[in-house]
Amino acid sequence: MCKRALQYPQVETPPPQPFLKSLKNTLNEILFADDPFGKIRNESKTSKKIELGLRHVFPILEWARGYNLDYLKSDVISGITIASLAIPQGISYAQLANLPPILGLYSSFVPPMVYAIMGSSKDLAVGTVAVASLLTAAMLGKEVSAVENPKLYLHLAFTSTFFAGLMQTCLGLLRLGFLVEILSHAAIIGFMAGAATVVCLQQLKGLLGLSHFTHSTDVVSVLRSIFSQSPVWRWESGLLGCCFLFFLLITKYISKKRPKLFWISAMAPLVSVIFGSLFVYFLHAQFHGIQIIGELKKGINPPSITHLVFTSPYVMLALKTGIITGVLALAEGIAVGRSFAMYKNYNIDGNKEMIAFGMMNIFGSFSSCYLTTGPFSRSAVNYNAGCKTAVSNVVMAVAVAVTLLFLTPLFFYTPLVVLSSIIIAAMLGLVDYEAAMNLWRLDKFDFFVCLSAFLGVVFGTIEIGLILSVGISVLRLLLFVGRPKIYVMGNIQNTEIYRNIEQYPQATTLSSIIILHIDGPIYFANSSYLRDRIGRWIDEEEEKLRKSEENSLQYIILDLSAVGNIDTSGIRMLEEVNKILGRRDLKLVIANPGAELMKKLSKSKFTETIGKDWIHLTVAEAVSACDFMLHTAKPDSPEKISREPEFNNV
């Protein structure tokens, strides 16, 4: 027994809890970490509880109480500004999804109204996005042609939007938002850059005035389709497109250099549409190789609830498309919302955002809309325009409604090449070179994840890129869990502090004692690795001591301060290590175990096996106890010096 250890307070085992109470606490921590119902639970009056509940479900009831005229002025300016961007972008992205252009306007009317009631972000501007539009076209287009069967294709787009909204709502209600975060930041950077590259290449169809184009999205197929039709390229269309693209990029550059001139880049797409339409109208350019949108139906969104397709064999196609596009839309929308919330120092509830996104897509699918989320470009304009609340979305929706009721004939002569230029200009902003280079500097593995996602999208398909993104992200997660860091600790002179000797080369190791720090939970996935790694450290330390003819190794201290949890495989691993060390006349010492660890070690009787006096609060106490025993114990026997390694034989 270690008598020295009795001078220190013992490591306590938490009092046992009933299983149901423990399960409840665990579920609360997983699903309700932010305690969303704390205010409601602490309120005694029923009427007040109902009021707080309604304000929780409908955030508009929260911020509307303090709304004033100054806020309204700012929101009106912001709403009109983003409407000028939403109208041309909406038409462009609908074209990208192989849907009628009018759906882009429909999708900027109903969903923003729903989000204004249920959304918690003050800055998010709702609308369609290019990546989700391209993915919708790619996935639905595999089985249903938008040209040969446009009616069924349209109905499947509504149905996939419904399933996306249903999935988003369920994730929010069940508070499973953490599942969306399975896509790492590096994977999203690569995926978005790859998707943007594919989108830009596909817009060469519009820039060159091509009528026929490949349905594949990989770069090889797209380039083959473009160059195989070189005899029918229209130089008029290409020249006009390059001029508008140059104009759009110049305005973006000006707004980036001078943020106060944000309105220049925000208005540029609408200005391009107006001048492009006037150019075609006065010069009759539609007869000289310039393709135009044509007639757009007047009137607000017609109902589409009866057009949803729930019959075989197409329901599974719609379901798959809805889930994949819905997850991407969630990841983008929540990330954008949190970014701008950070700038203004307020918080948004990710699960409430999921419910808001889900409901706006469900209602959107009932009113001739396709998938919407919170695009970064539109939200950035909304933020820079000085929006105060989600009323800016309402103003945008009203502006779009006025356009639908009275102004759609004005878009008849809008050239498709202008829409292609708008999409390319927007997509170039998604290729974040600086972020990729930063990944290379900070973490080479993250850069590999980013590059894999990019190449998967560009040379494969968007689905392959998405699978690679998720797969590599999960692989990295498994590597973190399956291969936790374990390192030797040394003492920083004149202190009782022990740190990693690789990080602190001046830290000194102790004679006859090796201190190993396990940097992560111990599970079935890593228990065998940790057992072997501990054995290797011990073998290497003994070999080093044998060569230097120093005192032999006698104590192995495991610092478990970073081990938040352990399962039965981990406990068995510790038992095996303890048995092996016992046969080699080595003593296992535990330092700084947490509450969950002590609870399980106590229940498994491991604390009795090792001896409670060999479990210490700190590494310093463990070292002090071992040092005391080294100076009071008898000299080592010859057998102890010639120990043979046994870890690899377990």
C-alpha positions in Angstrom: 0.0 0.0 0.0 1.1 3.5 -0.7 1.2 5.2 2.7 2.3 8.5 1.3 -1.0 8.7 -0.7 -3.0 8.7 2.5 -1.8 12.3 3.2 -3.7 13.5 0.1 -7.5 13.6 -0.4 -8.8 10.5 -2.2 -10.5 10.6 -5.5 -14.2 10.5 -4.9 -16.7 8.3 -6.8 -19.9 10.2 -7.6 -23.0 9.0 -5.8 -25.0 6.5 -7.8 -28.1 7.7 -9.8 -31.2 5.8 -10.8 -30.9 4.5 -14.4 -33.9 6.5 -15.6 -32.6 9.7 -14.1 -29.2 9.2 -15.6 -30.7 8.4 -19.0 -32.9 11.6 -18.8 -29.8 13.7 -18.0 -27.9 12.2 -20.8 -30.7 12.8 -23.3 -31.2 16.4 -22.0 -27.5 17.1 -22.5 -27.5 15.7 -26.1 -30.8 17.1 -27.3 -31.4 20.2 -25.0 -27.9 21.4 -24.3 -29.0 25.0 -24.7 -32.0 24.5 -22.3 -34.5 26.1 -24.7 -37.5 25.7 -22.4 -35.8 27.0 -19.2 -37.8 30.3 -19.1 -41.0 28.5 -19.7 -40.3 25.9 -17.0 -39.4 28.5 -14.4 -42.6 30.5 -15.0 -45.4 29.9 -12.6 -48.4 31.4 -14.4 -50.0 29.3 -17.1 -50.9 32.3 -19.3 -47.3 33.5 -19.2 -46.1 30.0 -20.1 -48.4 30.0 -23.2 -47.1 33.5 -24.1 -43.4 32.4 -23.8 -44.2 29.2 -25.7 -45.7 31.1 -28.6 -42.7 33.5 -28.6 -40.4 30.5 -28.7 -42.1 29.0 -31.7 -42.8 32.3 -33.5 -39.8 34.6 -32.9 -41.7 37.5 -34.7 -43.7 37.8 -31.4 -40.4 38.4 -29.6 -38.9 41.2 -31.7 -42.1 42.8 -32.9 -42.8 44.2 -29.4 -39.8 46.6 -29.8 -40.3 47.4 -33.4 -40.2 51.1 -34.4 -40.2 53.4 -37.3 -36.4 53.6 -37.5 -36.3 49.8 -37.9 -38.9 50.0 -40.6 -36.9 52.5 -42.6 -33.8 50.4 -42.5 -35.7 47.2 -43.3 -37.5 48.8 -46.3 -34.2 50.0 -47.8 -32.7 46.5 -47.2 -35.7 44.7 -48.6 -35.8 46.7 -51.8 -32.1 46.3 -52.2 -32.2 42.5 -51.9 -35.3 42.3 -54.1 -33.2 43.9 -56.9 -30.8 41.0 -56.5 -33.4 38.3 -55.8 -35.4 38.9 -59.0 -32.6 38.3 -61.6 -30.9 35.6 -59.4 -34.2 33.8 -58.9 -34.8 33.6 -62.7 -31.2 32.5 -63.3 -31.2 29.8 -60.7 -34.6 28.4 -61.9 -33.0 28.1 -65.3 -30.1 26.3 -63.7 -32.5 23.8 -62.2 -34.1 23.2 -65.6 -37.4 24.7 -64.2 -39.5 27.5 -65.7 -37.9 30.9 -64.9 -41.1 32.1 -63.1 -40.5 29.6 -60.3 -37.5 31.6 -59.3 -39.8 34.5 -58.6 -42.4 32.3 -56.9 -39.7 31.0 -54.6 -38.8 34.6 -53.5 -42.4 35.3 -52.4 -43.9 32.7 -50.1 -40.8 31.2 -48.3 -39.5 34.6 -47.2 -42.9 35.4 -45.7 -42.9 32.1 -43.7 -39.3 32.7 -42.6 -40.1 36.2 -41.3 -42.6 34.7 -38.9 -40.6 31.6 -37.8 -36.9 32.4 -38.4 -34.6 33.7 -35.6 -32.0 35.4 -37.8 -32.3 39.2 -38.3 -30.0 39.1 -41.3 -30.7 36.0 -43.4 -32.3 36.8 -46.8 -34.2 33.8 -48.1 -34.1 32.5 -51.7 -32.9 29.9 -54.1 -29.3 28.9 -54.4 -27.2 27.8 -57.3 -25.7 24.6 -55.8 -29.1 23.2 -54.7 -30.5 24.2 -58.1 -27.8 22.3 -60.0 -28.1 19.3 -57.7 -31.9 19.2 -58.2 -31.4 19.2 -62.0 -28.6 16.6 -61.8 -30.6 14.1 -59.6 -34.0 14.5 -61.2 -32.6 14.7 -64.7 -31.1 11.3 -64.4 -34.5 9.6 -64.6 -36.9 12.3 -65.9 -36.1 14.6 -68.8 -37.1 18.3 -68.2 -37.4 18.6 -72.0 -39.3 15.5 -72.9 -41.5 15.4 -69.8 -41.5 18.9 -68.3 -44.8 18.4 -66.4 -43.6 15.4 -64.4 -40.2 17.0 -63.9 -41.9 20.1 -62.4 -44.1 18.0 -60.1 -41.1 16.0 -58.9 -39.3 19.3 -58.1 -42.2 20.3 -55.9 -42.3 16.9 -54.3 -38.6 16.9 -53.5 -39.0 20.3 -52.0 -41.8 18.9 -49.8 -39.6 16.0 -48.6 -36.7 18.4 -48.0 -38.9 20.6 -45.8 -40.3 17.6 -44.0 -36.8 16.3 -43.2 -35.7 19.7 -42.0 -38.7 20.1 -39.8 -38.3 16.7 -38.3 -34.6 17.3 -37.5 -35.5 20.5 -35.8 -38.4 19.1 -33.8 -36.3 16.1 -32.7 -33.4 18.4 -32.0 -31.1 16.4 -34.2 -29.3 19.3 -35.8 -25.9 17.9 -34.9 -26.4 15.3 -37.7 -26.1 18.1 -40.3 -22.7 19.1 -38.9 -21.3 15.8 -40.1 -19.9 17.8 -43.0 -16.7 19.4 -41.9 -15.8 23.0 -42.7 -13.0 21.7 -45.0 -15.4 19.4 -46.9 -17.9 22.3 -47.4 -15.1 24.6 -48.8 -14.1 21.9 -51.3 -17.6 20.9 -52.2 -18.8 24.5 -52.7 -15.7 25.3 -54.8 -16.3 22.2 -57.0 -20.0 22.9 -57.4 -19.2 26.5 -58.3 -16.7 25.3 -60.9 -19.2 22.9 -62.5 -21.9 25.6 -62.5 -19.6 28.1 -64.2 -18.7 25.6 -66.9 -22.3 24.7 -67.5 -23.1 28.4 -68.1 -20.9 28.3 -71.1 -23.9 26.9 -72.9 -25.7 30.2 -72.4 -22.6 32.3 -73.1 -22.0 30.5 -76.4 -25.6 30.3 -77.4 -25.8 26.5 -77.6 -29.1 24.7 -77.9 -28.0 21.2 -77.0 -25.9 20.4 -74.1 -24.8 17.4 -72.0 -26.8 16.4 -68.9 -23.5 15.3 -67.2 -21.9 17.6 -64.7 -18.3 16.4 -64.7 -15.7 18.7 -66.3 -14.7 16.3 -69.0 -18.2 15.8 -70.3 -19.0 19.5 -70.2 -15.8 20.5 -72.0 -16.3 17.7 -74.6 -19.9 18.9 -75.2 -18.7 22.5 -75.6 -15.8 21.9 -78.0 -17.7 19.3 -80.0 -20.1 22.1 -80.9 -17.5 24.7 -81.8 -19.0 25.2 -85.3 -22.3 26.5 -83.9 -20.8 28.8 -81.3 -22.5 32.3 -81.5 -19.9 35.0 -81.3 -22.6 37.6 -80.7 -23.8 35.8 -77.6 -20.3 35.2 -76.3 -19.3 38.9 -76.8 -22.5 40.2 -75.0 -22.0 37.7 -72.2 -18.4 38.7 -71.6 -19.3 42.4 -71.5 -22.0 41.8 -68.8 -19.7 39.4 -66.9 -17.0 42.1 -66.9 -19.5 44.7 -65.7 -20.7 42.4 -62.8 -17.1 41.5 -61.7 -16.1 45.2 -61.7 -19.0 46.1 -59.5 -18.2 43.3 -57.1 -14.6 44.4 -56.9 -15.7 48.0 -56.2 -18.1 46.9 -53.4 -15.4 44.7 -51.9 -12.9 47.5 -51.8 -15.4 50.0 -50.5 -18.0 48.2 -48.4 -20.1 51.4 -48.2 -20.8 51.0 -51.9 -22.3 47.6 -51.4 -25.4 48.7 -53.3 -23.4 48.9 -56.6 -22.9 45.1 -56.7 -26.4 44.5 -55.3 -28.0 46.5 -58.1 -25.7 45.3 -60.8 -27.7 42.1 -61.8 -30.9 44.0 -62.1 -29.2 46.7 -64.1 -27.7 44.0 -66.4 -31.2 42.5 -66.9 -32.6 45.9 -67.8 -29.9 46.9 -70.2 -29.8 43.4 -71.7 -33.5 43.5 -72.3 -33.3 47.0 -73.9 -30.4 45.9 -76.1 -32.3 42.9 -77.4 -35.6 44.9 -77.9 -34.1 47.8 -79.9 -31.6 45.8 -81.9 -33.8 42.7 -82.4 -30.9 40.6 -81.2 -33.1 37.6 -80.8 -32.9 37.2 -84.5 -29.1 37.2 -84.4 -28.2 34.3 -82.1 -29.2 35.9 -78.8 -31.6 33.5 -76.9 -34.3 35.2 -74.7 -36.5 34.1 -71.8 -39.8 34.7 -73.5 -43.1 35.0 -71.9 -43.5 34.8 -68.1 -46.9 34.2 -66.6 -48.4 37.1 -64.6 -49.8 36.6 -61.2 -48.7 35.3 -57.8 -48.0 31.7 -56.9 -50.6 29.2 -58.0 -51.3 26.3 -55.6 -49.3 23.1 -56.3 -50.3 20.8 -53.4 -52.3 18.6 -55.8 -49.2 18.2 -58.0 -47.1 16.4 -55.4 -46.1 12.9 -56.6 -46.3 10.1 -54.0 -46.6 7.2 -56.3 -44.1 4.6 -57.4 -41.6 4.7 -59.1 -40.9 8.4 -58.7 -41.5 8.9 -55.0 -38.1 7.4 -54.1 -36.4 9.7 -56.6 -38.1 12.7 -55.0 -37.3 11.5 -51.5 -33.6 11.0 -52.2 -33.3 14.4 -54.0 -35.2 16.1 -51.2 -33.0 14.7 -48.4 -29.7 15.4 -50.1 -30.6 18.9 -51.3 -32.3 19.6 -47.9 -29.2 18.7 -45.9 -27.0 21.0 -48.1 -29.5 23.8 -47.8 -29.6 23.4 -44.0 -25.8 23.4 -43.8 -25.5 26.5 -45.9 -28.4 28.4 -44.3 -27.5 27.8 -40.7 -23.8 28.6 -41.3 -24.7 31.9 -43.0 -27.1 32.8 -40.2 -24.6 32.1 -37.5 -21.9 34.1 -39.3 -24.0 37.3 -39.4 -25.4 36.7 -35.9 -21.8 36.7 -34.7 -21.1 40.0 -36.3 -24.1 41.6 -34.5 -23.5 39.8 -31.3 -26.7 37.8 -31.0 -27.5 34.1 -31.0 -29.7 32.0 -33.2 -31.1 28.6 -32.3 -30.0 26.1 -34.9 -32.9 23.7 -34.2 -35.5 26.6 -34.5 -33.8 27.6 -37.8 -34.3 24.0 -39.1 -38.0 24.2 -38.3 -38.3 27.6 -40.0 -36.4 26.3 -43.1 -38.6 23.1 -43.1 -41.9 25.0 -42.8 -41.0 27.5 -45.5 -40.1 24.7 -47.9 -43.2 22.7 -47.0 -45.4 25.8 -47.6 -43.3 26.6 -50.7 -43.9 23.1 -52.2 -47.7 23.8 -51.8 -47.4 27.1 -53.7 -45.2 26.3 -56.8 -41.8 27.0 -55.2 -38.7 24.8 -55.2 -36.0 24.5 -52.6 -35.0 27.7 -50.7 -32.5 28.5 -48.0 -30.4 31.5 -46.9 -27.8 32.2 -49.6 -24.7 34.0 -48.5 -24.6 36.6 -51.4 -28.2 37.8 -50.7 -27.7 37.8 -46.9 -24.5 39.7 -47.2 -26.3 42.4 -49.2 -29.1 42.4 -46.6 -26.6 42.8 -43.8 -24.6 45.6 -45.5 -27.8 47.4 -46.4 -28.4 47.8 -42.6 -31.4 45.5 -42.0 -32.7 45.4 -38.5 -35.1 42.5 -38.5 -36.7 39.8 -40.7 -39.1 42.4 -42.0 -36.6 43.0 -44.8 -37.7 39.5 -46.1 -41.3 40.7 -46.1 -40.4 43.8 -48.0 -38.5 41.7 -50.6 -41.5 39.4 -50.9 -43.9 42.3 -51.5 -41.5 43.7 -54.1 -41.4 40.3 -55.8 -45.3 40.1 -55.6 -45.6 43.4 -57.3 -43.2 42.2 -60.0 -45.3 39.0 -60.5 -48.6 40.9 -60.7 -47.5 43.8 -63.0 -43.9 43.6 -64.3 -43.3 40.1 -65.7 -44.0 41.1 -69.3 -40.9 43.4 -69.1 -38.7 40.3 -68.8 -39.8 38.9 -72.2 -36.7 40.1 -74.0 -34.2 39.3 -71.2 -31.3 37.5 -72.9 -30.3 34.1 -71.4 -26.7 35.1 -71.7 -27.2 37.8 -69.1 -28.6 35.2 -66.7 -25.5 33.0 -67.4 -23.3 36.0 -66.6 -25.1 36.6 -63.3 -24.7 33.0 -62.2 -21.0 32.9 -63.1 -20.3 36.2 -61.2 -22.1 34.8 -58.2 -20.4 31.4 -58.3 -16.9 32.8 -58.5 -17.4 34.1 -55.0 -17.9 30.5 -53.8 -14.4 29.5 -54.9 -12.5 30.4 -51.7 -8.8 30.2 -52.6 -7.7 31.9 -49.3 -9.6 29.4 -47.2 -8.1 26.5 -49.0 -4.6 27.9 -48.6 -5.3 28.5 -45.0 -6.2 24.9 -44.6 -2.9 23.9 -46.2 -1.0 26.0 -43.7 -3.0 24.9 -40.7 -3.9 21.2 -41.3 -2.7 19.2 -44.3 -5.3 16.5 -43.7 -8.1 19.1 -43.8 -6.7 20.3 -47.1 -6.8 16.8 -48.4 -10.5 16.6 -47.3 -11.1 19.8 -49.1 -9.3 18.8 -52.3 -11.0 15.4 -52.4 -14.4 17.0 -52.2 -13.5 19.4 -54.9 -12.1 16.8 -57.3 -15.0 14.5 -56.6 -17.5 17.1 -57.7 -15.4 18.4 -60.7 -14.3 15.0 -62.2 -17.2 12.9 -60.9 -20.7 14.1 -60.0 -22.1 16.3 -57.4 -23.4 13.2 -55.6 -19.9 11.6 -55.7 -18.4 14.8 -54.3 -21.0 14.9 -51.5 -20.4 11.2 -50.7 -16.6 11.9 -50.6 -17.1 14.9 -48.4 -19.2 13.0 -45.9 -17.1 9.9 -46.1 -13.8 11.6 -45.5 -15.3 13.7 -42.7 -16.5 10.6 -41.0 -13.2 8.9 -41.6 -11.4 11.7 -39.9 -13.8 11.6 -37.0 -13.1 7.8 -36.7 -9.4 8.5 -36.7 -9.7 11.0 -33.9 -11.7 8.5 -31.9 -9.8 5.4 -32.9 -6.3 6.9 -32.6 -6.2 9.3 -29.7 -2.9 10.9 -28.9 -0.8 9.4 -26.1 2.4 11.1 -25.0 5.0 11.1 -22.3 4.9 13.8 -19.7 7.8 15.5 -17.9 8.2 17.9 -15.0 8.7 21.6 -15.6 11.5 22.5 -13.2 10.7 24.1 -9.8 7.0 23.4 -10.3 4.5 20.6 -9.8 3.4 21.0 -13.4 3.7 18.1 -15.8 3.5 18.6 -19.5 4.1 16.9 -22.9 7.9 16.6 -23.3 7.5 17.2 -27.1 5.8 20.5 -26.5 8.1 21.4 -23.6 11.6 20.0 -24.3 12.8 21.6 -21.1 10.5 19.3 -19.1 12.4 16.4 -17.4 11.4 12.8 -17.1 11.7 11.0 -13.8 13.9 8.0 -13.0 12.0 4.7 -12.7 8.7 6.4 -13.5 7.0 7.0 -16.9 3.9 9.3 -17.1 1.6 8.7 -20.1 -1.2 11.1 -20.9 -4.2 9.7 -22.9 -5.8 12.5 -24.9 -9.3 11.3 -25.5 -12.1 8.9 -24.4 -11.4 5.2 -24.3 -13.8 3.1 -26.4 -14.0 -0.2 -28.1 -12.6 1.5 -31.3 -9.3 2.5 -29.6 -8.8 0.2 -26.7 -6.6 -2.3 -28.5 -4.5 0.6 -30.0 -4.1 2.2 -26.6 -3.0 -1.1 -25.0 -0.4 -1.7 -27.7 0.8 1.9 -27.6 1.2 1.9 -23.8 3.1 -1.3 -24.2 5.4 0.2 -26.8 6.1 3.2 -24.6 7.0 1.0 -21.7 9.3 -1.3 -23.8 11.1 1.8 -25.3 11.5 3.3 -21.9 12.9 0.1 -20.4 15.3 -0.3 -23.3 16.5 3.2 -22.9 17.1 2.7 -19.1 18.9 -0.6 -19.8 21.3 1.0 -22.2 22.0 3.9 -19.9 22.4 1.5 -16.9 20.0 3.6 -14.9 17.5 2.4 -12.3 14.9 0.1 -13.9 11.3 1.2 -14.6 8.9 0.6 -11.7 5.8 2.8 -12.0 3.6 3.7 -14.9 1.3 6.7 -14.3 -1.6 7.1 -16.6 -2.9 10.7 -16.7 -6.6 10.3 -17.5 -7.6 14.0 -17.2 -8.6 14.1 -20.8 -10.5 10.8 -20.8 -14.1 12.0 -20.6 -15.7 8.6 -20.9 -14.9 4.9 -21.0 -16.8 1.8 -22.1 -16.5 -1.8 -21.1 -13.8 -2.5 -23.8 -11.8 0.4 -22.3 -12.2 -1.0 -18.8 -11.1 -4.4 -20.0 -8.1 -2.8 -21.6 -7.1 -1.2 -18.3 -7.5 -4.6 -16.5 -5.3 -6.3 -19.1 -2.6 -3.6 -18.8 -2.7 -3.9 -15.0 -2.3 -7.7 -15.2 0.6 -7.5 -17.7 2.3 -4.9 -15.6 1.9 -7.0 -12.5 3.5 -10.0 -14.1 6.5 -7.7 -15.0 6.7 -6.3 -11.4 5.5 -2.9 -12.6 2.9 -0.9 -10.8 0.0 0.9 -12.6 -1.0 4.3 -11.1 -4.0 6.4 -12.2 -4.0 10.2 -12.0 -6.9 12.7 -12.3 -9.8 10.4 -13.4 -13.1 12.3 -14.0 -16.5 11.6 -12.4 -17.8 9.4 -15.2 -14.6 7.4 -15.3 -14.5 6.8 -11.5 -18.2 5.8 -11.6 -17.5 3.0 -14.1 -14.1 2.0 -12.6 -15.8 1.6 -9.3 -18.7 -0.4 -10.6 -16.3 -2.7 -12.4 -14.3 -3.3 -9.2 -11.1 -2.0 -11.0 -10.5 0.5 -8.2 -10.4 -2.4 -5.7 -8.1 -4.4 -8.1 -5.6 -1.6 -8.5 -6.0 -0.3 -4.9 -7.7 3.0 -4.1 -4.4 4.3 -2.8 -3.0 4.2 -6.3 -5.6 6.5 -7.7 -4.7 10.2 -7.3 -6.2 13.6 -7.9 -3.2 15.0 -9.8 -0.1 13.8 -11.5 2.0 15.6 -9.0 0.4 13.6 -6.1 0.9 10.3 -8.1 4.6 11.1 -8.6 5.0 12.0 -5.0 3.5 8.7 -3.9 5.7 6.7 -6.3 8.8 8.6 -5.2 8.0 7.9 -1.6 7.7 4.2 -2.4 10.9 4.2 -4.4 12.9 5.6 -1.4 11.3 3.2 1.1 11.1 0.0 -0.9 13.8 -2.7 -1.1 16.3 -2.7 -4.0 15.2 -4.3 -7.2 15.8 -8.0 -7.7 17.8 -9.3 -10.7 14.7 -10.8 -12.2 13.1 -7.4 -12.3 15.8 -6.1 -14.6 15.4 -8.8 -17.2 11.7 -8.4 -17.9 10.4 -9.5 -21.3 7.7 -7.5 -23.2 4.3 -9.1 -23.1 1.9 -6.5 -24.6 2.2 -7.7 -28.2 1.2 -11.2 -27.0 -2.1 -10.2 -25.6 
